[in-house]
Amino acid sequence: MEEKKEEKKRDQRKVTSIALRINWIRVWDLVGNYLAMDIGICLVIVGILLYGLDVQMTGTFSLDYSRSLVHSGPLRDWVYQVCDAEGALLYRWEAGPWLVWFRNGGVFVLIIQFLNVISLIINGTSQMRRQLKPLDEIALKAQELKELVEDENKYHNLEDAIANLKGDVIESGIHMNDRELRGIEQALNDLLDRIRKTYKQQDQFVSDASHELRTPIAVIQGYVNMLDRWGKEDETVLAESIEAIQHEADHMQKLVEQLLFLARGDANRQNLDMKVQQLGEILQEIYEESRMIDENHSYVLEKRQEVTLWGDYDMLKQSIRILVDNAVKYTPEGGEIILRVGCTPEGRPYYEIQDGGIGMSQQDAERAFDRFYRADTVRSSKSGGTGLGLSIAKWITDKHGGSYRILSALELGTRFHVEFPAYTGVEKA
């Protein structure tokens, strides 16, 4: 560790030395540029002045004229005179005031240039270090990569650990105890954890699906065998077998459709047609349909206010229908089922499905949305269903950003409260 610190200090000193040398090169370049610029400007100004004076005073400019500055006192008293080739005086011009102006302007320009050079000398090195910092960081990263590449044992050990993955390693993760490989270890362990969870989910899903399909298949096989033995002559056996086979086939079809729905959902292939929806209208349709097809229960619709939300009409209706059907299964004949829609004080749309059925325990309420889960009180019941309906309803609600709350008590009934994000009037992608 100490060696790395010393090496880092040496690298910093090296960068400072490089920045200092580059800055001095910049300083001398600046001085040279100022010198060339000043000389050039002076020559141009003097040339224009001399040419202009000759043309103004003599009407022409000639290189044969002799020129001189007569100075017998202060700069302001200097005189510029021009004579022809024979030495005859052509004109005199009081150059003193102009020379004073030229001198003062030149001094002002030189002071500015001098201050600029001093500023570059003082601040230029630090500025150059900041400009070189990205290159310095690239060099440091390159050095780190070089050191990492040179240490082949680390990679060999990591490769061996990955190549020899076993069940216990997948459970516990890869641990090389190397700080430089900590990021790679964490990424690999996160990947292993996701693979493990996905594998367990798939394994549980296949196991539950196989178990659920085994029962209707066994029933169908039993009735087919009974038909083969006695159904050809006995019409009672024939009618009973056909009815049972048809019932189990319908159950299997419903189960397979629900499995496909969840499989598409897990693979993100279930598309939603999101639009502005009126939740009260959806509850109204389900209320009217339920009253028409079910005369054994009393339905009540409570609309507390008009509720707007962003969602898929068919999906929302399917999820509400699942909860209503669930209430019908576990509510005795003549019982009341309440459909309620409203908005929370925070502006979040919600609906509730409340029944007066057999209710459920706290444990059953916590696992109500697990796939293939059915409470012990209804597991052997003919109306027990597939155990996938509530899972589908929850998947739909989750896709709409909603949440569930279950209030239930045994022999008193159950209330499902489903709440959605507030609609802001901005359509989401």
Backbone hydrogen bonds, N-H to C=O, Kabsch-Sander energy under -0.5 kcal/mol:
donor,donor_aa,acceptor,acceptor_aa,energy
5,K,1,M,-1.9
6,E,2,E,-2.7
7,E,3,E,-2.5
8,K,4,K,-2.3
9,K,5,K,-2.3
10,R,6,E,-2.4
11,D,7,E,-2.2
12,Q,8,K,-2.2
13,R,9,K,-2.6
14,K,10,R,-2.3
15,V,11,D,-2.4
16,T,12,Q,-2.4
17,S,13,R,-2.4
18,I,14,K,-2.3
19,A,15,V,-2.6
20,L,16,T,-2.3
21,R,17,S,-2.2
22,I,18,I,-2.5
23,N,19,A,-2.2
24,W,20,L,-2.1
25,I,21,R,-1.9
26,R,22,I,-2.0
27,V,23,N,-2.3
28,W,24,W,-2.5
29,D,25,I,-2.1
30,L,26,R,-2.2
31,V,27,V,-2.6
32,G,28,W,-2.6
33,N,29,D,-2.3
34,Y,30,L,-2.7
35,L,31,V,-2.6
36,A,32,G,-2.5
37,M,33,N,-2.5
38,D,34,Y,-2.9
39,I,35,L,-2.4
40,G,36,A,-2.3
41,I,37,M,-2.5
42,C,38,D,-2.5
43,L,39,I,-2.4
44,V,40,G,-2.2
45,I,41,I,-2.5
46,V,42,C,-2.8
47,G,43,L,-2.6
48,I,44,V,-2.4
49,L,45,I,-2.4
50,L,46,V,-2.8
51,Y,47,G,-2.3
52,G,48,I,-2.4
53,L,49,L,-2.5
54,D,50,L,-2.2
55,V,51,Y,-2.1
56,Q,52,G,-2.3
57,M,53,L,-3.1
58,T,54,D,-2.9
59,G,54,D,-0.9
59,G,55,V,-0.8
60,T,54,D,-0.8
65,Y,62,S,-0.8
66,S,83,C,-2.5
68,S,81,Q,-1.9
70,V,68,S,-0.5
70,V,79,V,-3.5
71,H,69,L,-0.7
72,S,70,V,-0.5
77,D,74,P,-1.9
78,W,75,L,-1.4
79,V,70,V,-2.4
80,Y,93,W,-3.6
81,Q,68,S,-2.5
81,Q,79,V,-0.5
82,V,91,Y,-2.4
83,C,66,S,-2.5
84,D,88,A,-2.7
87,G,84,D,-1.7
90,L,82,V,-3.0
91,Y,82,V,-1.5
93,W,80,Y,-3.3
95,A,78,W,-0.6
95,A,93,W,-1.2
96,G,78,W,-2.0
99,L,95,A,-2.7
100,V,96,G,-2.4
101,W,97,P,-2.2
102,F,98,W,-2.7
103,R,99,L,-2.9
104,N,100,V,-2.8
105,G,101,W,-2.7
106,G,102,F,-2.3
107,V,103,R,-2.7
108,F,104,N,-2.2
109,V,105,G,-2.3
110,L,106,G,-2.7
111,I,107,V,-2.4
112,I,108,F,-2.0
113,Q,109,V,-2.5
114,F,110,L,-2.6
115,L,111,I,-2.7
116,N,112,I,-2.1
117,V,113,Q,-2.2
118,I,114,F,-2.6
119,S,115,L,-2.6
120,L,116,N,-2.0
121,I,117,V,-2.2
122,I,118,I,-2.4
123,N,119,S,-3.0
124,G,120,L,-1.7
127,Q,123,N,-2.2
128,M,124,G,-2.6
129,R,125,T,-2.2
130,R,126,S,-2.1
131,Q,127,Q,-2.1
132,L,128,M,-2.1
133,K,129,R,-0.9
136,D,132,L,-2.7
137,E,133,K,-2.9
138,I,134,P,-2.4
139,A,135,L,-2.4
140,L,136,D,-2.3
141,K,137,E,-2.7
142,A,138,I,-2.6
143,Q,139,A,-2.2
144,E,140,L,-2.5
145,L,141,K,-2.8
146,K,142,A,-2.4
147,E,143,Q,-2.5
148,L,144,E,-2.5
149,V,145,L,-2.9
150,E,146,K,-2.4
151,D,147,E,-1.4
152,E,150,E,-1.7
154,K,151,D,-0.8
155,Y,151,D,-0.8
156,H,152,E,-2.6
157,N,153,N,-2.7
158,L,154,K,-2.3
159,E,155,Y,-3.0
160,D,156,H,-2.5
161,A,157,N,-2.3
162,I,158,L,-2.2
163,A,159,E,-2.9
164,N,160,D,-2.0
165,L,162,I,-1.2
170,I,166,K,-2.7
171,E,167,G,-1.8
172,S,168,D,-2.4
173,G,169,V,-3.5
181,L,178,D,-0.8
182,R,179,R,-1.1
185,E,181,L,-2.7
186,Q,182,R,-2.6
187,A,183,G,-2.1
188,L,184,I,-2.5
189,N,185,E,-2.9
190,D,186,Q,-2.4
191,L,187,A,-2.1
192,L,188,L,-2.8
193,D,189,N,-2.4
194,R,190,D,-2.3
195,I,191,L,-2.5
196,R,192,L,-2.6
197,K,193,D,-2.4
198,T,194,R,-2.6
199,Y,195,I,-2.7
200,K,196,R,-2.4
201,Q,197,K,-2.6
202,Q,198,T,-2.8
203,D,199,Y,-2.9
204,Q,200,K,-2.8
205,F,201,Q,-2.8
206,V,202,Q,-2.8
207,S,203,D,-2.3
208,D,204,Q,-2.9
209,A,205,F,-2.7
210,S,206,V,-2.7
211,H,207,S,-2.2
212,E,208,D,-2.7
213,L,209,A,-2.3
214,R,210,S,-1.6
215,T,211,H,-1.1
217,I,213,L,-1.7
218,A,214,R,-2.4
219,V,215,T,-2.4
220,I,216,P,-2.5
221,Q,217,I,-2.7
222,G,218,A,-2.3
223,Y,219,V,-2.4
224,V,220,I,-2.4
225,N,221,Q,-2.3
226,M,222,G,-2.1
227,L,223,Y,-2.6
228,D,224,V,-2.3
229,R,225,N,-1.7
230,W,226,M,-3.0
231,G,226,M,-1.3
232,K,227,L,-0.8
233,E,230,W,-1.0
234,D,230,W,-2.2
235,E,233,E,-0.7
238,L,234,D,-1.9
239,A,235,E,-2.6
240,E,236,T,-2.4
241,S,237,V,-2.5
242,I,238,L,-2.5
243,E,239,A,-2.3
244,A,240,E,-2.3
245,I,241,S,-3.0
246,Q,242,I,-2.6
247,H,243,E,-2.3
248,E,244,A,-2.6
249,A,245,I,-2.4
250,D,246,Q,-2.3
251,H,247,H,-2.2
252,M,248,E,-2.5
253,Q,249,A,-2.6
254,K,250,D,-2.5
255,L,251,H,-2.3
256,V,252,M,-2.8
257,E,253,Q,-2.4
258,Q,254,K,-2.2
259,L,255,L,-2.4
260,L,256,V,-2.7
261,F,257,E,-2.1
262,L,258,Q,-2.4
263,A,259,L,-2.5
264,R,260,L,-2.6
265,G,261,F,-2.1
266,D,262,L,-2.8
267,A,263,A,-1.6
268,N,265,G,-1.5
269,R,264,R,-3.2
270,Q,264,R,-0.6
271,N,269,R,-0.9
274,M,272,L,-1.1
275,K,311,G,-2.7
277,Q,309,L,-3.1
279,L,277,Q,-0.7
279,L,307,V,-1.8
280,G,307,V,-0.6
281,E,278,Q,-0.5
282,I,278,Q,-1.5
283,L,279,L,-2.2
284,Q,280,G,-2.2
285,E,281,E,-2.2
286,I,282,I,-2.1
287,Y,283,L,-2.5
288,E,284,Q,-2.4
289,E,285,E,-2.6
290,S,286,I,-2.7
291,R,287,Y,-2.1
292,M,288,E,-1.6
293,I,289,E,-2.2
294,D,290,S,-1.9
295,E,293,I,-0.5
298,S,335,G,-2.7
299,Y,297,H,-0.5
300,V,337,I,-2.3
302,E,300,V,-0.5
302,E,339,L,-3.2
303,K,301,L,-0.6
304,R,302,E,-0.8
304,R,341,V,-2.4
309,L,277,Q,-2.3
311,G,275,K,-2.9
311,G,309,L,-0.6
313,Y,273,D,-0.5
313,Y,311,G,-0.6
316,L,312,D,-2.7
317,K,313,Y,-2.6
318,Q,314,D,-2.3
319,S,315,M,-2.5
320,I,316,L,-2.3
321,R,317,K,-2.6
322,I,318,Q,-2.1
323,L,319,S,-1.5
324,V,320,I,-2.3
325,D,321,R,-3.0
326,N,322,I,-2.1
327,A,323,L,-2.0
328,V,324,V,-2.3
329,K,325,D,-2.1
330,Y,326,N,-1.3
331,T,327,A,-0.6
331,T,328,V,-0.7
334,G,296,N,-4.2
335,G,332,P,-2.2
337,I,298,S,-3.1
338,I,354,Q,-2.9
339,L,300,V,-3.6
340,R,338,I,-0.5
340,R,352,E,-2.6
341,V,302,E,-2.5
342,G,350,Y,-2.3
344,T,348,R,-2.5
347,G,344,T,-2.3
350,Y,342,G,-2.4
351,Y,418,V,-2.1
352,E,340,R,-2.9
353,I,416,F,-1.9
354,Q,338,I,-2.6
354,Q,352,E,-0.5
355,D,414,T,-2.6
356,G,336,E,-0.6
358,I,330,Y,-1.5
365,A,361,S,-2.3
366,E,362,Q,-2.0
367,R,363,Q,-1.2
368,A,365,A,-0.8
370,D,367,R,-1.6
372,F,387,G,-2.4
373,Y,370,D,-1.6
373,Y,387,G,-0.7
378,V,375,A,-1.6
379,R,375,A,-1.0
380,S,376,D,-0.5
381,S,378,V,-0.8
384,G,381,S,-1.4
392,I,388,L,-2.2
393,A,389,G,-2.4
394,K,390,L,-2.4
395,W,391,S,-2.2
396,I,392,I,-2.3
397,T,393,A,-2.3
398,D,394,K,-3.0
399,K,395,W,-2.1
400,H,396,I,-0.9
400,H,397,T,-0.7
401,G,398,D,-1.9
402,G,397,T,-2.8
403,S,419,E,-2.2
405,R,417,H,-1.7
407,L,415,R,-2.4
408,S,406,I,-0.5
409,A,413,G,-2.0
411,E,358,I,-3.1
412,L,409,A,-2.0
413,G,409,A,-1.7
415,R,407,L,-2.7
416,F,353,I,-2.6
417,H,405,R,-2.9
417,H,415,R,-0.6
418,V,351,Y,-2.8
418,V,416,F,-0.6
419,E,403,S,-2.5
420,F,349,P,-3.0
424,T,422,A,-0.5
427,E,425,G,-0.6
